[in-house]
Amino acid sequence: MNALVNALVATLRSPLNQFSSSKLEDFGVTNKLAYTIIEGAVGFAYASRAEAPSYVPSKNEYVRNVFKVAWKGPIETALALASLSALTQLWIDKGGEVDFEDKDLVSLLGLKEGDKVIMVGYMKNVLLDLVKKGMKVVLYEDNYQFRCEAKENGVEAYPGSYILLEEGGDALIATGSSLLDPRSLIVFEKIDAKEKLLIGPTATVHPYFAKLMGATMVGGSYVKPEKRERALNLIKAGYGYKKLVKLGLIEKWFARAS
């Protein structure tokens, strides 16, 4: 089994073992997000529809079976991460400890002006905020247009594969969607940084899983039970994460990976 599968299965067997027999109630892939429904919770993750999946689960499929095909392809991985998202939200429902306080990333990561922040994946608002507060940001992103936008804001930007040449910095911030790429584990292992934060729409993962993947902190999303039906309907209609945030359906949280 690959590293992502190992981390998913280990998380299901340990801190999420109360959900070890959970099944998919529903699932799907839109042009923006993959989603799953597990025990009423809506999980989601960024989805790339570049190729047809070789494995498609069925309704009432055990979550553990979905986990076991992660990194087999983009869709399979997205559905696995969406399933982890749903389970993590169920864990929060049952008292799982996360911090819902609005956090400033600079103070959260213990940064000071002039510190070097390595970003894996383009997060425009995060990047601009870091630059505004005097951080030296280096972006690794495969999308050429995003790299151009970053450079216009005075940020060094390189293709994603170049990160293997990176020596390190004061902090590493990676999008949850980086987990769709098998290189992500190598990145977290190789990059020397005091804090390694996993954040974004696809980062709704249990802190234990985040630690297994090499992160020191995780910033995820939570949809309250009374808002889940509306969130699901919007996702099925093709709306993305930003729309869910704008409509007040998302509560963001942070936790130390442990």
C-alpha positions in Angstrom: 0.0 0.0 0.0 1.2 3.5 -0.6 1.9 6.2 2.0 -1.4 8.0 1.7 -3.4 4.7 2.0 -1.3 3.8 5.0 -2.1 7.1 6.7 -5.8 6.9 5.9 -6.1 3.4 7.2 -4.1 4.0 10.3 -6.3 7.0 11.1 -9.4 5.0 10.6 -8.1 2.3 12.9 -7.0 4.6 15.7 -8.5 8.0 16.4 -11.5 7.4 14.1 -12.0 3.8 15.0 -15.6 4.6 16.1 -16.3 5.1 12.3 -14.4 2.0 11.1 -17.6 0.4 9.8 -19.0 3.5 8.3 -20.4 3.4 4.7 -20.9 5.9 1.9 -24.5 7.1 1.8 -23.9 9.1 -1.3 -21.0 10.5 -3.4 -20.2 12.4 -6.5 -17.8 14.5 -8.5 -18.7 18.0 -9.8 -16.5 20.3 -11.9 -15.1 21.7 -8.7 -15.4 19.3 -5.8 -15.7 15.6 -5.0 -18.2 15.0 -2.1 -19.3 12.1 0.1 -22.1 11.7 2.6 -21.4 9.6 5.6 -23.8 9.4 8.5 -25.3 12.7 7.3 -22.0 14.6 7.3 -20.9 16.2 4.0 -17.2 15.7 3.2 -15.5 17.5 0.2 -12.2 17.7 -1.5 -10.8 19.4 -4.6 -11.3 17.2 -7.7 -9.6 17.0 -11.0 -11.6 15.4 -13.8 -8.6 15.0 -16.1 -9.2 11.2 -16.5 -11.8 8.6 -15.8 -11.3 6.7 -12.6 -10.5 3.0 -12.7 -12.4 2.4 -9.5 -15.8 3.8 -8.7 -17.4 3.0 -5.3 -21.0 2.1 -4.9 -23.5 3.4 -2.4 -23.1 1.6 1.0 -19.4 1.0 0.2 -17.3 0.8 3.3 -15.1 3.8 3.8 -12.1 1.6 4.4 -12.5 0.3 0.8 -12.5 3.9 -0.5 -9.4 4.6 1.5 -7.5 1.6 0.0 -7.6 3.0 -3.5 -6.2 6.5 -2.7 -3.5 7.7 -5.1 -4.7 5.2 -7.7 -6.0 8.2 -9.6 -7.1 11.8 -9.1 -10.8 10.9 -8.6 -10.1 8.0 -6.3 -7.9 10.1 -4.2 -10.4 13.0 -4.1 -13.2 10.7 -2.9 -10.9 9.2 -0.3 -10.0 12.7 1.1 -13.7 13.7 0.9 -14.5 10.7 3.0 -11.9 11.6 5.5 -13.4 15.1 5.5 -16.8 13.7 6.4 -15.4 11.5 9.2 -13.4 14.4 10.6 -16.5 16.5 10.8 -18.4 13.6 12.5 -15.5 13.4 15.0 -15.9 17.2 15.7 -19.6 16.6 16.1 -18.8 14.1 18.9 -16.5 16.5 20.7 -13.2 16.3 18.8 -11.0 19.2 19.9 -10.3 21.9 17.4 -9.9 25.6 17.7 -12.6 27.7 15.9 -11.0 31.0 16.8 -10.1 33.1 13.8 -6.4 32.9 13.4 -3.8 35.2 11.9 -1.3 32.9 10.1 1.7 35.0 10.9 1.1 34.8 14.7 -0.2 31.2 14.4 3.1 30.1 12.8 5.3 32.4 15.0 6.6 34.3 12.0 8.3 37.7 12.0 9.0 40.2 9.2 11.5 38.9 6.7 10.9 35.2 7.5 10.8 32.8 4.5 7.5 31.1 3.9 7.4 28.2 1.4 3.9 27.8 -0.2 2.9 24.6 -2.0 -0.1 25.5 -4.1 -1.5 28.9 -4.9 -3.8 30.5 -2.2 -4.1 34.1 -3.4 -5.5 35.7 -0.2 -3.0 33.9 2.1 -0.1 34.8 -0.2 -1.1 38.5 -0.4 -1.5 38.7 3.4 1.9 37.2 4.0 3.5 39.6 1.5 1.7 42.5 3.1 3.1 41.6 6.5 6.7 41.5 5.2 7.2 37.7 4.7 9.5 36.5 1.9 7.2 34.1 0.1 8.4 31.4 -2.4 5.6 29.7 -4.3 5.7 26.2 -5.9 2.7 25.8 -8.2 2.2 23.9 -11.5 -0.3 26.3 -12.9 1.5 28.8 -15.1 -1.1 31.5 -14.8 -1.1 31.3 -11.0 2.7 31.6 -11.0 2.4 34.8 -13.1 -0.1 36.3 -10.7 2.3 35.6 -7.8 5.2 37.1 -9.6 3.2 40.3 -10.2 3.0 40.6 -6.4 6.8 40.3 -6.0 6.8 36.6 -5.1 9.3 34.0 -6.4 7.3 31.3 -8.1 8.4 28.0 -9.6 6.8 24.9 -11.1 5.8 22.4 -8.4 8.5 19.8 -9.2 11.2 22.4 -8.4 10.4 22.1 -4.7 12.6 19.1 -4.5 15.5 21.6 -4.9 14.2 23.7 -2.0 16.4 23.7 1.1 13.9 25.1 3.6 12.5 28.1 5.3 10.8 29.3 8.5 7.4 27.8 7.6 5.8 25.6 5.0 2.2 26.2 4.0 0.6 23.5 1.7 -2.8 23.3 0.3 -4.9 20.3 1.2 -5.1 19.6 -2.5 -1.4 18.9 -2.6 -2.4 15.5 -1.0 -3.7 14.6 -4.5 -0.1 14.5 -5.6 2.1 11.5 -4.5 5.0 14.0 -4.2 3.4 15.6 -1.1 4.8 13.2 1.4 8.3 13.7 0.0 7.8 17.4 0.3 6.8 17.3 3.9 9.7 15.0 4.8 12.3 16.9 2.8 11.6 20.6 3.5 13.2 21.9 6.7 10.8 24.2 8.5 9.7 24.6 12.1 6.0 24.7 11.2 4.4 22.8 8.4 0.7 23.8 7.9 -1.8 21.9 5.8 -4.7 24.2 5.0 -7.5 24.9 2.5 -10.7 23.2 1.3 -9.2 19.8 1.0 -7.4 20.0 4.4 -10.4 18.9 6.5 -8.4 16.0 7.9 -8.0 14.6 11.4 -4.9 16.0 13.2 -3.5 12.5 13.5 -3.6 12.0 9.8 -2.0 15.4 9.3 0.9 14.3 11.6 1.4 11.1 9.7 1.7 13.1 6.4 4.4 15.2 8.0 2.5 18.4 9.0 2.8 20.1 12.4 -0.6 21.9 12.1 -3.8 21.6 10.1 -6.5 24.1 9.2 -9.8 22.5 8.2 -13.5 23.3 7.6 -16.7 22.3 9.4 -20.3 22.4 8.3 -22.8 22.4 11.1 -25.5 19.7 10.9 -28.3 22.2 10.2 -26.3 23.6 7.3 -25.3 20.3 5.6 -28.3 19.9 3.3 -27.9 23.3 1.8 -24.1 22.9 1.4 -24.7 19.5 -0.3 -27.2 21.0 -2.7 -24.8 23.8 -3.7 -22.0 21.4 -4.2 -24.2 19.2 -6.4 -25.2 22.3 -8.4 -21.5 22.9 -9.2 -20.6 25.6 -6.7 -17.2 25.6 -5.2 -15.7 26.2 -1.7 -15.6 30.0 -2.0 -19.4 30.1 -2.5 -19.9 28.0 0.7 -17.7 30.3 2.7 -19.5 33.4 1.3 -22.9 32.0 2.3 -21.7 31.3 5.8 -21.9 27.6 5.6 -18.2 27.0 6.5 -16.6 27.4 9.9 -12.8 27.2 9.8 -10.7 25.6 12.5 -7.1 24.9 13.4 -5.4 22.1 15.4 -2.0 21.0 16.2 -1.1 17.8 14.3 -0.9 15.1 16.9 
